[in-house]
Amino acid sequence: MAKKIRVAFIGTGGISRKHLQCITDFKDTEVAGLCDVNPDVLKERQQAFGGETFADPEKMLDTVCPDAAVLCLPPFAHGPAEMACIKRNIPFLLEKPVEKDLAAARKIAREVAKRKLITSVAYQRRYDKRIQAARKIVGDYPLTLVYGGWLGRTPHGHRWLTQKKLSGGQMIEQTTHMFDLLRFLAGDAKGVFCYGAKGFIEKSKLYNTDDATSAVIQMKSGAVATIMSSWSSTGLGVTLTFSGPGITVQCGGDCQVQLAGKEEPEKLPESGNVNEAQERAFIDAVKTGDRSPIMCDYADGVKSLQISAAANESLETGKPVAIR
Ligand SMILES: NC(=O)c1ccc[n+]([C@@H]2O[C@H](COP(=O)([O-])OP(=O)(O)OC[C@H]3O[C@@H](n4cnc5c(N)ncnc54)[C@H](O)[C@@H]3O)[C@@H](O)[C@H]2O)c1
């Protein structure tokens, strides 16, 4: 039997379970090592998925010598794990956002490029078959306006999430999915202006961020976009709508396309298992060296981070920020 691809995990909190499940389920992969600074989480993951446990990423990589790594770290903890993989030429898949700090992300991107390392960023919506169908259709029509966002209640699950200095805030941490989809379907951005609301949710040690923001984005194509974020809403809503003279595409909930002149909107196909598709693309790239199945590599992930980072800068300065 062919040798299995051995995968090491750095950061084994909540989201790692999805990746670990895929690596356990695939017939050609196995969990080689687990690394986390929290011994309780490590123990729990080892009981469920196996693998040798470590507190230090470098030690793990040198001990288990994996073929690939999966990084599921909070935004404030990026850097050392990526550099440890890069130094050892270990391809890595990492959770979004790639960083909370754009300059630090660019530094890592330069090192990844120097080594031509295979990377993948978990913007898993790109693997959704409905999004891919929408992308194909949208390609035939000019777009003028994109609008939507990520509106929800104040989250309490992660101590780091609502501390802006640790997570970068909602636009970096969560709405980044929307900024990424915007780019995936409508191309790159040229500039951003952002207003924010603050002080409506009581500030505390665990909550010190914007309650809501509205970012206006000028796209290179000439289209405009408005992407809203809120951690101060009563309902949940994650949507993005693309529109132009001949088309409206709704992504979120029921994904559908309304073409000019058609009576009824067209429903897009089933999403498929996006997590599995994303993990499979990465593992296949590691096995074959062909990185074409990967929908978002590190450099691409940095471009999506750039929009939220520019929106944060605009919030602080009150000025529009150019994206280059
Ligand atoms: N793609 C998605 O839809 C999706 C969904 C959920 C989370 N995420 C992303 O995944 C990342 C992690 O989120 P989570 O929900 O798993 O967070 P989490 O807090 O549950 O887990 C993070 C883990 O990293 C560990 N950790 C922190 N610093 C470390 C270090 N230096 N070395 C090793 N381990 C370290 C923590 O102890 C914790 O167990 C975030 O960036 C989040 O945005 C993505």
The ligand as a Gaussian input file, in Angstrom:
#p B3LYP/6-31G(d) Opt

LIG

0 1
 N      -12.905000      28.742000       8.164000
 C      -13.860000      28.883000       9.063000
 O      -15.055000      28.936000       8.765000
 C      -13.477000      29.000000      10.515000
 C      -14.379000      28.644000      11.521000
 C      -13.955000      28.769000      12.852000
 C      -12.695000      29.264000      13.153000
 N      -11.861000      29.625000      12.130000
 C      -10.543000      30.227000      12.380000
 O       -9.676000      29.299000      13.000000
 C       -8.806000      29.967000      13.893000
 C       -8.882000      29.267000      15.237000
 O      -10.217000      29.315000      15.687000
 P      -10.761000      28.293000      16.786000
 O      -12.232000      28.489000      16.805000
 O      -10.242000      26.947000      16.576000
 O      -10.104000      28.942000      18.082000
 P       -9.850000      28.219000      19.493000
 O       -9.554000      29.306000      20.444000
 O      -10.969000      27.271000      19.775000
 O       -8.556000      27.339000      19.214000
 C       -7.291000      27.882000      19.024000
 C       -6.287000      26.943000      19.675000
 O       -4.978000      27.434000      19.411000
 C       -4.206000      27.210000      20.585000
 N       -3.043000      28.077000      20.545000
 C       -2.959000      29.410000      20.800000
 N       -1.684000      29.836000      20.628000
 C       -0.962000      28.759000      20.267000
 C        0.414000      28.561000      19.930000
 N        1.269000      29.576000      19.939000
 N        0.828000      27.317000      19.604000
 C       -0.046000      26.277000      19.593000
 N       -1.363000      26.401000      19.905000
 C       -1.809000      27.625000      20.215000
 C       -5.165000      27.498000      21.732000
 O       -4.717000      26.917000      22.952000
 C       -6.446000      26.879000      21.200000
 O       -6.597000      25.526000      21.606000
 C       -9.273000      31.420000      13.939000
 O       -8.456000      32.213000      13.144000
 C      -10.664000      31.381000      13.349000
 O      -11.010000      32.525000      12.595000
 C      -12.225000      29.492000      10.836000

